[in-house]
Amino acid sequence: MINATMMTVNPFGENLYILWDEASRDAVVVDPGMMRVAERDMVTKFIEGQKLNVKHVLLTHLHIDHITSARWLADKTGADVCGNAQDAQLGLELPDQVAHFHISIEVAPLTLDRDLTDGDTLPLGDEIIQVLHVPGHSPGGLAFYLPQSSLLISGDTIFNGSVGRTDLWGGDMAQLTGSIREKILPLPDETVIASGHGPTTSIADEKRCNPFL
């Protein structure tokens, strides 16, 4: 059985997700964008309280609000940092992203330990996490699909009633909507979409109500 917990952090209101297998206590953390000591402490307390063994830090993309504590968490837990190499330059430019948004934190350039591409899979207990490449919000945008749990971690590709912005570096609206139509909307209607910001939604609801689609 896979459990999922969402925590909302940083001034951008970013949702990070902790997914773990009930039996083995193996876990992944998706988009650890903590920027404050209290936020890091909250995540650490949860991981330690649940006695989780964090195997991977998974990044849906490498924008500032999703990655600021990725290396910190990986170093603390022994996990590797996984994302798509097409966003690697964004990670190297993390200090520049911080300066651009006038955020008062100290960060180092972020490098990936593992390049995830479309069709890759990661085991989590008895379940498989499927990697979907969904460029558009950023060139290396990824979504993580857990078919047995009917759960999609979508990052900033699609939201409840909206889609990701494309006015940042590498954004492309035609590519984004194409990714959504080709990779996300064909998933089963009952699939829960857990986005990088805002409330959850479902494939059925977005097919029916999303004005951008």
N, C-alpha and C positions, 0 to 999 in steps of 0.2 A: 504493500500500500504506500502511495506517495502522498506526503503531506506538503502543503504549500502555505507559506506565510508572507504577506506583503508588509513592507514598512515604507513610509513616505519620508523622504529626507531632503535636505539642502534647500536653499532659497528658490530653486526651480520647481519644487514639489515633485521630485522624481520618485517613482516607485521602484524599490529593489525587491527581489524575491528570493526567498530561501526555500529550496525544495529538498526534501529528504525522504529516504526510505525508512519505514517504520521498523523493519526487522534489523537491518544492518547498521542503521544510523548514518549511512553514507549520504552526503549532501552536496549540492551545488548552490552557489550564490550567483544570482544574475544581476548585473549592473549595480555594484556597490558604490553609489555616488555620495557617500557620507563626506561632509565637509567640516563637521564640528566634532570635538572630542566626545560630546554627549551622544552624538549619533553613532560614532564608532563603538562607544561603550554599550549602547543599546544592542547593537548587532552582536558584539562579543558576548555579552551576557546571555543572549538568546542561544547562541551556538553552544556555549559552555553549559547552559542550563539543560539543554536538550541532549547533551553529550554527542554532538554531531561531529562526524569526520568529513570535513569539507575537501572534496576531491578536485573540484574545478571552480574557478571564477569565470563565468560566462558573460561575454559582453555582446549586447545586441548591436552596438555601434560605439564609436569612440569620441562622442561629444562630451564636453566637460562634465555635464551633470550626471553622467552615467559611469564615470571611470575614476573619479578623484581618489577613491580609496581601494582601487583594484590591486595595486602592488602591495599596499600596506596589508590588506587582508590575505593576499597570497603568501606573503612572508610570515604572517602570524599563524597561518593554518597549514602551511606546506602544500597548498594547492597550486595549480598552474593557471596562468591567465590566458584565456582562449577567446579569439575573435577572428574576424576576417582580415586578411592581409591588405585588402584594398582600402581599409581604413587605417593602416599602419602609420601613415604620415600624420594623421590627426592625433594619434597617440604621442608621437614625437613632438608635436606642437602643443602639448597640454599646457606648458607654462605660458605660451602665447594666448591660448584660449582663456586661461585664468586672467591674464592682463586685459584682454579684450572686454571681458565682462566685469572688470574692476572688483574681482573677488579677493579678499584679503586672506589668502592661504598660500602656503609654500608647497609646491609640487615639483616633481622631476619628470622629465619625458618618460612616457610609458611605452614599453616594448611588449609585444606578445610573445608568450612562450609556445603557443600552438596556433596554427592557422586552421580555422574551420571553414569548410566549403560546403556548398549545396550537396545534400545527400549523405553527409557524414552522420554518424550516430554515436551517442554516448550512453553507456549503461548506467542506470540508477536503480539499484535493487533488481527487481524482476522486470522493470520497465526500461524502455529505450527512449532516449531523447533524440528526436530527429531534427537535424539542422536544415533550415530553409534559408537560402540566400535571397533577400528581398531588397535590392538596391533601390534608391530613389530619395529617401531622406538623407542617406549618405551612400557612397559607393559600396561600402562593405557591410551594409545593413543585414542583420540576421534576425530570424525568429526561431524560437525553440518550441517544438511540438511534441507533446506527450499524448499519443493516441489512446492509450489505455485509460488515462485520466481525463480525456477530453479537454485538454488544456493547451492553449497557445500563449507563450510569452512573446509578445509582438514588438517590444521596444517602442520606438516612435514611428513605426510604419502606419499603424491604424489605431484610432482611438474610438471611444464611445461617441458616435455621431460625427467623426472627423477623421482626418488623415494627417500625417506628419508634414511639417513645414519643409519647403524645398529652397528657401532663400539663403541657406548656409552653404559653405564650401562643398561642392560635389553634388548638390541637390538637383533633382530633375523630376518635375511633376509627372510627365508622361511615363517615365521609368517607374515612378512610385506607384501610380495607378495600375500600370501593367503588372508589377510585382503582386499587388493586392489581388487583382483579378486572376492571375495565373497560379499563385501559390497559396493564397489565404482563403479566398471565397470558395474554392472547391472542397475545403475541409468540411466534415459533417456539421450540419446546422447546429447541433447541440454543443459544439465546441465553445468553451469559455475563452474569451480573449482577455488576457491580463496585460494591459498596456503600460508604457513607460510613464504615463501621467494620467491622472483621473481614474474614474471608476471602471470596473470590468463591464464587458458586454458579451455578445455572442455572435457567432457567424450569422445566425438567422436574423438577429436584430439589425446587423449592419447591412445585410442584403436588402432588408425591407426599408430601412430608415436613413442610411447614411447619404447625405445630399451630395457628397463628392464622388459617389459611385453610381 
